[in-house]
Amino acid sequence: MMHSEVINVEENTPTVKTIYFEWKQEAKPGQFIMAWVPGTGEIPISLSSTDTIKSITVKSYGPASDAITKLTKGSRIFFRGPYGRPFSTVRGPTLLVGGGSGMASLRPLITKDSDAIVSARTAAELLFSDRIKGGKVFEVTDDGSAGIRGNPIDALGTIDLEKYKMTYVCGPEIMLKKIYDFLNSRQIRAEFAMERLMKCGIGVCDSCSVDGFQLCRDGSIFSIEEMRGMTEFGRTKLTESGRRIYLNY
Amino acid sequence: MFAYFIWTAPNPFITSDDLLKKDTMNRLNTQISGIRLDNPFILASGILDENGYTMKRVLDEGAAAVVTKSIGISERSGYRTPVVVEIDGRNMINAIGLANPGIDNFGEEMKIARESMKPVIGSVFGSTAEEFALLSRKMEEYGASAIELNLSCPHVKGFGQEVGSDPDLVESIVGEVKRSVKIPVFAKLSPNISDILEIAKAAEKADAYVLINTVKAMAIDIYARMPVLSNSYGGLSGPCIKPVGIRYVYEVKRETGKEIIGVGGIRTGEDALEYIMAGASCVEVGTAVHSDGRDIFKQLSLETGKIMKAEKIESIREIIGAAIRK
């Protein structure tokens, strides 16, 4: 287990914070760490900055993530990693599609050539849409409080996707599945950050597997081609106990 | 009786590589309690064996058989994270906490795993002979090729090692399960007891022993001033426990002569052969999946075959227990 000192905490939305800490380790966009709160728990979180100064962007959803959002400047942060296969990087125009806190792992991919579809439930929850420099931002909200009212597909349909060298997608599985179905019939290069319950982070416990691939090791980034044959994606997943449940997206 | 001699012309489509592979494959064939194995490498319980699709992939990628995650009567979520600690990249301590969906929810995973057409060994845990028997019957119904009795998980109260260190209980569990199923029954024993021979003797009705489970251990983070695992204690696995496993396999084989599945720290062909020469008929591999990836199974077959060829060992069977001094 490694540790570092929190050097800054940024409030991005009313429910999301970004914690900055120094860690010289090389890491790439799409990779994640297992962040440990001693006495509380350990959770996988993707890096939202991958330079010497690293960051994680966290929404409180359980005891460990809640404790992480309460870290302050000078607190100690414990973690291990970096883990996972990163996004492939390309030269030229890219499109980022982030749903909810999904924009966190896409942030290190932002260049002056990046356009983005940023979606959330409400205007206040739109994450990092202000970080897109140079490119266009398409905001989408469930309630119509900002941008297009609807889901990312409503924005995707209005964009000429063929001009992008790569489309990167991160968000809840139901959103990934809808976008996958939308892009699948088109000749488009795309990569998806998949999400599953993760316990060990090192490819042994089988909690995060999809079709025999461990998200923590073989993913969590998969190309659209790799996802084509997956029978579990968007259909079933295992709970904490290993019980199979059906998603039916 | 007729004997046929069939002469075949050299086939131009068979390369020397294929011949080498075929040669290796023949050497690596082995069996345990009548279950035929393409090679001596079985995926150990607790590693990549909760999801049927994962077990199927591990089998398709080169494991001869898999042992499922230990399954109990009812659903358990296991411990809070952290549930693993990495030690020096190759070893680890885990305390998953017997997370499992409960036997009634495990049939579908068995069905998916068995699409590989290779043996799936059902691991079960319980606290009484009746529970073990019920679980084993269910596993047999699901098509398991054998049962592995978890008598040795070191980190859950009321199960595993706590059950497995009571000789009378072990005897009644093994006896009851043997009466309940037709498939072979393997007893996985713990190294965390003072006299393994006493327990091995209590479990002598089993068709084979599986030696060893993890070694009870702990890691403390000095900067957090507390144990890393949420359960504090866990089971140590990886190359660092190999000498312990070798000793137990050797000792139990020498004293009982019974078939043994060796497990503990195997990540090279040499490690595997060491276990086999100590008395194992085949081996289970777990933590090396962490250090080397799922590809470890192919690598192990290749390495072991090469060493056997160089050492002029024609079959696994010929070297089982070869190192034992009588």
Interface residues (C-beta under 8 A of the other chain):
Chain A: M1 H3 M34 W36 P38 G39 G41 E42 I43 A64 R76 F78 R80 K199 C200 G201 I202 G203 V204 C205 D206 S207 S209 V210 D211 G212 F213 Q214 R217 T231 E232 L238 T239 E240 S241 G242 R243 R244
Chain B: G46 I47 L48 D49 E50 N51 Y53 T54 K56 R57 V58 K69 E75 R76 S77 G78 R80 T81 P82 V83 V84 V85 E86 M92 N94 I96 A99 N100 P101 G102 N105 E108 E109 D221 Y223 A224 R225 M226 V228 S230 G286 T287 V289 H290 G293 R294
